[in-house]
């Protein structure tokens, strides 16, 4: 049998059909029409094969089951047999026709030979004409010949379309020219974009590297400004630090009702704010300039990306235009060829006309032969047709026989498929489906029934509802299972991408001999997963309840909500907690955990390593251990009995509860409350508090800018202190409750002193502040470096030195002691066991009580305060000055009355009304205080003179008012207002003798502002006074001169 003329794809052998569906090891979509539901399954099978979940052989078997069934093959067999019977009938009819037509053919051939000779002469002429005709046709199209059907029609179409061909040619030429112009314009646009890119790059480079406005320079400028501010803060002698110190001393008077005190406090506040602003303004300016520069860089970067995108688009357009030019040129060439073909077609028509005339002559010669020739030809055609029909029938017969054979082979192969494939089966309650070694089940609906997969079995996309159960055991595989309402038991098997719904359960258990694994499961709220012995769970995402027991291993778990618990040796690695509750219990371990929300709790000996807390809460309870924890936010609580080692706090809050312990703690930012046992801590920033129950050993390393609060009772005697920051001591009765559990607060005692103890203290510009503790005493084994001790006014509280160094003290230290109006009972300040330490007061000598004191160090290393007996304190001097103003005022006002009396005694003793204006400046010098007093006032009075036998008696009354301003050497100042009234009398004898007396009552109002070395105060007081003055003398006249000796006494 020869080759066939066609092939019906519906009847292809099954092996050829499947190979078309699965080329090589990668599955492709079938090339035959397949219903959509089946096609969906085929697509899923293809994805499993591509992901190597199933083998290519398994995939081929499954697609065979889905695309070809025994029923379809039997239907095809019946159709082919029916067609085979029809073909056999046609074959018999063709054999009969061949016999009949063969006899008729022989008879007509004899008559035909006699007529052939007459035809030869005319045929010669026709052949010559026909040759020329063929040449003309070949000129039009080399593939055409005279034998082609409708050749004349083809030539007529070309000739008639010549004008249209010419128009097309003109159009193609125009399109070519237009494409060239568009390309030139696009080239210009591309050049413009290149120029924009270069300009943008230049501006971007300038924005980054410009020596005055570039981001690099501005960043350096900002860093310098910040460094300058930080340097000023750390330098106690800088303008900022001095202004801050003054502001702090007077800040409590900002709400003082006294104008002068409040005025000075406001002035100191403004001075401090001005100094701070002078240092902060460059930072603000640099920050704004840097922000503007960065925004400019960002805008230029975006513009660069936009221009580059336009350039890419422009290049693509240029490439497309070149393609259009090429196509236009090809179209123009084709149009030119069509035009030439039209000319050739006209010549071919002319040649055909000549050939037609020659053919007509030949036809006339053949007319006599026509009748017999036609009959002979009909006989020949009839015979040929009969033979062809016979051949076709034989060919069809062979084809149908082969189809039947292939169908029988396909049926046999389909019945022998290995492995066995089960698809789209539904298991109701009470029904079970076994999937054994080599078997594959796809899209099974376990609706209350049971699916049992054993060694080597594979199930894909099972859907479990109505409390159905899938039992997966002994290395079996389940992929894409949906547990809507039911359970998947994974025992020593492997499940992938299991979806655990709100009523679903996934149970995973291995044995000592074989492990169970689960990969990529997702757990909805309400769903549950339990993993036991020798299990590996990877890439699970959960919002439900997940439990790991007996050494289960979880990796790359994401907890979005719900609860995740590890028990008895279970391990979790690379866990992300975005919500919910993560519990690590006895013997369990969590490694590389990242907490962004929710809560994490370690109980009963749990172990955490490399934990990062960004937000939420992380708590360790009794026996739990955490190693290398980073706190960027949230709250980290180490409770009683727990241990944290290697904690770095960069934000959030760290709480070490009483009877908990921590080692190697670093605080950079945030808050740290320490109430338990701590070994080695580095403070780089933030705020750290040692509660009264804290027990610290090792080294406390305080960097500049850090702050540490230490409450009375905190045990630091075994801790070395390297101090560049600030340490503030507090009494234990105000310890922060947040750091202490309710049953762990240590009660305050009634000790005579409040000792704070450190081992070795090395200060690098740091500050130790003892001002907040009554009877505070700081005890150190040794002291070195340089720094400041703020002692406040505690010297009146105890006989012990507040700073006690039992060993050597070396370095330079400043003591800040507040002045006080109370005489000190303790002059001991510092006690050392030796060394060359130098101690100085912050602002030089200080005033305590009525005297000024300075520091004196004796040979034993004790530093005490010694009074300067020749100098009183500014406050004392001011008080003494004010006390001396009232006698001056009394005498000044009394002098105006004495002037009136003197006038009456020297001139005519007459009655009258009088007045005197007072203005006096007094400069008082004394051992205790020097002060200047300026007085202004007025006195008004009136008297009555009565003549007696031997003299004149004068009686009168007066009233006065004055104001005095006072200023001392210590910048203290004040005002005294005085109002008085009184009476006087004088007897003037005729012989020139006289005696007078004055009685006077005063009302004084004092308003004073006292300034000391480190403080100031204002006050106002009112009081009354009374005084008398008696004077006796005699006027001795000589011509126009007189002498008046007298004696006088005054009493105020």
Rosetta blueprint (number, residue, H / E / L):
1 X L
2 X L
3 X L
4 X L
5 X L
6 X L
7 X L
8 X L
9 X H
10 X H
11 X H
12 X L
13 X L
14 X H
15 X H
16 X H
17 X H
18 X H
19 X H
20 X H
21 X H
22 X L
23 X L
24 X L
25 X L
26 X L
27 X L
28 X L
29 X L
30 X L
31 X L
32 X L
33 X L
34 X L
35 X L
36 X H
37 X H
38 X H
39 X H
40 X H
41 X H
42 X H
43 X H
44 X H
45 X H
46 X H
47 X H
48 X H
49 X H
50 X H
51 X L
52 X L
53 X L
54 X L
55 X L
56 X H
57 X H
58 X H
59 X H
60 X H
61 X H
62 X H
63 X H
64 X H
65 X H
66 X H
67 X H
68 X L
69 X L
70 X H
71 X H
72 X H
73 X H
74 X H
75 X H
76 X H
77 X H
78 X H
79 X H
80 X H
81 X H
82 X H
83 X H
84 X H
85 X H
86 X H
87 X H
88 X H
89 X H
90 X H
91 X H
92 X H
93 X H
94 X H
95 X H
96 X H
97 X H
98 X H
99 X H
100 X H
101 X H
102 X H
103 X H
104 X H
105 X H
106 X H
107 X H
108 X H
109 X H
110 X H
111 X H
112 X H
113 X H
114 X H
115 X H
116 X H
117 X H
118 X H
119 X H
120 X H
121 X H
122 X H
123 X H
124 X H
125 X H
126 X H
127 X H
128 X H
129 X H
130 X H
131 X H
132 X H
133 X H
134 X H
135 X H
136 X H
137 X H
138 X H
139 X H
140 X H
141 X L
142 X L
143 X L
144 X L
145 X L
146 X L
147 X L
148 X L
149 X L
150 X L
151 X H
152 X H
153 X H
154 X H
155 X H
156 X H
157 X H
158 X H
159 X H
160 X H
161 X L
162 X H
163 X H
164 X H
165 X H
166 X H
167 X H
168 X H
169 X H
170 X H
171 X H
172 X H
173 X H
174 X H
175 X H
176 X H
177 X H
178 X H
179 X H
180 X H
181 X H
182 X H
183 X H
184 X H
185 X H
186 X H
187 X H
188 X H
189 X H
190 X H
191 X H
192 X H
193 X H
194 X H
195 X H
196 X H
197 X H
198 X H
199 X H
200 X H
201 X H
202 X H
203 X H
204 X H
205 X H
206 X H
207 X H
208 X H
209 X H
210 X L
211 X L
212 X L
213 X L
214 X L
215 X H
216 X H
217 X H
218 X H
219 X H
220 X H
221 X H
222 X H
223 X H
224 X H
225 X H
226 X H
227 X H
228 X H
229 X H
230 X H
231 X H
232 X H
233 X H
234 X H
235 X L
236 X L
237 X L
238 X L
239 X H
240 X H
241 X H
242 X H
243 X H
244 X H
245 X H
246 X H
247 X H
248 X H
249 X H
250 X H
251 X H
252 X H
253 X H
254 X L
255 X L
256 X L
257 X L
258 X L
259 X H
260 X H
261 X H
262 X H
263 X H
264 X H
265 X H
266 X H
267 X H
268 X H
269 X H
270 X H
271 X H
272 X H
273 X H
274 X H
275 X H
276 X H
277 X H
278 X H
279 X H
280 X H
281 X H
282 X H
283 X H
284 X H
285 X H
286 X H
287 X H
288 X H
289 X H
290 X H
291 X H
292 X H
293 X H
294 X H
295 X H
296 X H
297 X H
298 X H
299 X H
300 X H
301 X H
302 X H
303 X H
304 X H
305 X H
306 X H
307 X H
308 X H
309 X H
310 X H
311 X H
312 X H
313 X H
314 X H
315 X H
316 X H
317 X H
318 X H
319 X H
320 X H
321 X H
322 X H
323 X H
324 X H
325 X H
326 X H
327 X H
328 X H
329 X H
330 X H
331 X H
332 X H
333 X H
334 X H
335 X H
336 X H
337 X H
338 X H
339 X H
340 X H
341 X H
342 X H
343 X H
344 X H
345 X H
346 X H
347 X H
348 X H
349 X H
350 X H
351 X H
352 X H
353 X H
354 X H
355 X H
356 X H
357 X H
358 X H
359 X H
360 X H
361 X H
362 X H
363 X H
364 X H
365 X H
366 X H
367 X H
368 X H
369 X H
370 X H
371 X H
372 X H
373 X H
374 X H
375 X H
376 X H
377 X H
378 X H
379 X H
380 X H
381 X H
382 X H
383 X H
384 X H
385 X H
386 X H
387 X H
388 X H
389 X H
390 X H
391 X H
392 X H
393 X H
394 X H
395 X H
396 X H
397 X H
398 X H
399 X H
400 X H
401 X H
402 X H
403 X H
404 X H
405 X H
406 X H
407 X H
408 X H
409 X H
410 X H
411 X H
412 X H
413 X H
414 X H
415 X H
416 X L
417 X L
418 X L
419 X L
420 X L
421 X E
422 X E
423 X E
424 X L
425 X L
426 X E
427 X E
428 X E
429 X L
430 X L
431 X L
432 X E
433 X E
434 X E
435 X E
436 X L
437 X L
438 X L
439 X L
440 X E
441 X E
442 X E
443 X L
444 X L
445 X E
446 X E
447 X E
448 X E
449 X L
450 X E
451 X E
452 X E
453 X E
454 X L
455 X L
456 X L
457 X L
458 X E
459 X E
460 X E
461 X L
462 X L
463 X E
464 X E
465 X E
466 X L
467 X L
468 X E
469 X E
470 X E
471 X E
472 X E
473 X E
474 X L
475 X L
476 X L
477 X E
478 X E
479 X E
480 X L
481 X L
482 X E
483 X E
484 X E
485 X E
486 X E
487 X E
488 X E
489 X E
490 X E
491 X E
492 X L
493 X L
494 X E
495 X E
496 X E
497 X L
498 X L
499 X E
500 X E
501 X E
502 X E
503 X E
504 X E
505 X E
506 X E
507 X E
508 X E
509 X E
510 X L
511 X L
512 X L
513 X L
514 X L
515 X L
516 X E
517 X E
518 X E
519 X E
520 X L
521 X L
522 X E
523 X E
524 X L
525 X L
526 X L
527 X L
528 X E
529 X E
530 X E
531 X E
532 X L
533 X L
534 X L
535 X E
536 X E
537 X E
538 X E
539 X L
540 X L
541 X E
542 X E
543 X L
544 X L
545 X E
546 X E
547 X E
548 X E
549 X L
550 X L
551 X L
552 X L
553 X E
554 X E
555 X E
556 X L
557 X L
558 X E
559 X E
560 X L
561 X L
562 X L
563 X E
564 X E
565 X E
566 X E
567 X L
568 X L
569 X L
570 X L
571 X E
572 X E
573 X E
574 X L
575 X L
576 X E
577 X E
578 X L
579 X L
580 X L
581 X E
582 X E
583 X E
584 X E
585 X L
586 X L
587 X L
588 X L
589 X E
590 X E
591 X E
592 X L
593 X L
594 X E
595 X E
596 X L
597 X L
598 X L
599 X E
600 X E
601 X E
602 X E
603 X L
604 X L
605 X L
606 X L
607 X E
608 X E
609 X E
610 X E
611 X E
612 X E
613 X E
614 X L
615 X L
616 X L
617 X E
618 X E
619 X E
620 X E
621 X L
622 X L
623 X L
624 X L
625 X E
626 X E
627 X E
628 X E
629 X E
630 X E
631 X E
632 X L
633 X L
634 X L
635 X E
636 X E
637 X E
638 X E
639 X L
640 X L
641 X L
642 X L
643 X E
644 X E
645 X E
646 X E
647 X E
648 X E
649 X E
650 X L
651 X L
652 X L
653 X E
654 X E
655 X E
656 X E
657 X L
658 X L
659 X L
660 X L
661 X E
662 X E
663 X E
664 X E
665 X E
666 X E
667 X E
668 X L
669 X L
670 X L
671 X E
672 X E
673 X E
674 X E
675 X L
676 X L
677 X E
678 X E
679 X E
680 X E
681 X E
682 X E
683 X E
684 X L
685 X L
686 X L
687 X E
688 X E
689 X E
690 X E
691 X L
692 X L
693 X L
694 X L
695 X E
696 X E
697 X E
698 X E
699 X E
700 X E
701 X E
702 X E
703 X L
704 X L
705 X L
706 X L
707 X E
708 X E
709 X E
710 X E
711 X E
712 X L
713 X L
714 X L
715 X E
716 X E
717 X E
718 X E
719 X E
720 X E
721 X E
722 X E
723 X E
724 X L
725 X L
726 X E
727 X E
728 X E
729 X E
730 X E
731 X L
732 X H
733 X H
734 X H
735 X L
736 X L
737 X H
738 X H
739 X H
740 X L
741 X L
742 X L
743 X L
744 X L
745 X L
746 X L
747 X L
748 X L
749 X L
750 X L
751 X L
752 X L
753 X L
754 X E
755 X E
756 X E
757 X E
758 X E
759 X E
760 X E
761 X E
762 X E
763 X E
764 X E
765 X E
766 X E
767 X E
768 X E
769 X E
770 X E
771 X E
772 X E
773 X L
774 X L
775 X L
776 X E
777 X E
778 X E
779 X E
780 X E
781 X E
782 X E
783 X E
784 X E
785 X E
786 X E
787 X E
788 X E
789 X E
790 X E
791 X E
792 X E
793 X L
794 X H
795 X H
796 X H
797 X L
798 X L
799 X L
800 X L
801 X L
802 X L
803 X E
804 X E
805 X E
806 X E
807 X E
808 X E
809 X E
810 X E
811 X E
812 X E
813 X E
814 X E
815 X E
816 X E
817 X E
818 X L
819 X L
820 X E
821 X L
822 X L
823 X L
824 X L
825 X L
826 X L
827 X L
828 X E
829 X E
830 X E
831 X E
832 X E
833 X E
834 X E
835 X L
836 X L
837 X L
838 X E
839 X E
840 X E
841 X E
842 X L
843 X L
844 X L
845 X L
846 X E
847 X E
848 X E
849 X L
850 X L
851 X E
852 X E
853 X E
854 X E
855 X E
856 X E
857 X E
858 X L
859 X L
860 X L
861 X L
862 X E
863 X E
864 X E
865 X E
866 X E
867 X E
868 X E
869 X E
870 X E
871 X E
872 X E
873 X L
874 X H
875 X H
876 X H
877 X H
878 X H
879 X H
880 X H
881 X H
882 X H
883 X H
884 X L
885 X H
886 X H
887 X H
888 X H
889 X H
890 X H
891 X H
892 X H
893 X H
894 X H
895 X H
896 X H
897 X H
898 X H
899 X H
900 X H
901 X H
902 X H
903 X H
904 X H
905 X H
906 X H
907 X L
908 X L
909 X L
910 X L
911 X L
912 X E
913 X E
914 X E
915 X E
916 X E
917 X E
918 X E
919 X E
920 X E
921 X E
922 X E
923 X E
924 X E
925 X L
926 X L
927 X L
928 X L
929 X L
930 X L
931 X E
932 X E
933 X E
934 X E
935 X E
936 X E
937 X E
938 X E
939 X E
940 X E
941 X E
942 X E
943 X E
944 X E
945 X E
946 X E
947 X E
948 X L
949 X L
950 X L
951 X E
952 X E
953 X E
954 X E
955 X E
956 X E
957 X E
958 X E
959 X E
960 X E
961 X E
962 X E
963 X E
964 X E
965 X E
966 X E
967 X E
968 X E
969 X L
970 X L
971 X L
972 X L
973 X E
974 X E
975 X E
976 X E
977 X E
978 X E
979 X E
980 X E
981 X E
982 X E
983 X E
984 X E
985 X E
986 X E
987 X E
988 X E
989 X E
990 X L
991 X L
992 X L
993 X E
994 X E
995 X E
996 X E
997 X E
998 X E
999 X E
1000 X E
1001 X E
1002 X E
1003 X E
1004 X E
1005 X E
1006 X E
1007 X E
1008 X E
1009 X E
1010 X E
1011 X E
1012 X L
1013 X L
1014 X L
1015 X L
1016 X E
1017 X E
1018 X E
1019 X E
1020 X E
1021 X E
1022 X E
1023 X E
1024 X E
1025 X E
1026 X E
1027 X E
1028 X E
1029 X E
1030 X E
1031 X E
1032 X E
1033 X E
1034 X E
1035 X E
1036 X E
1037 X E
1038 X E
1039 X L
1040 X L
1041 X E
1042 X E
1043 X E
1044 X E
1045 X E
1046 X E
1047 X E
1048 X E
1049 X E
1050 X E
1051 X E
1052 X L
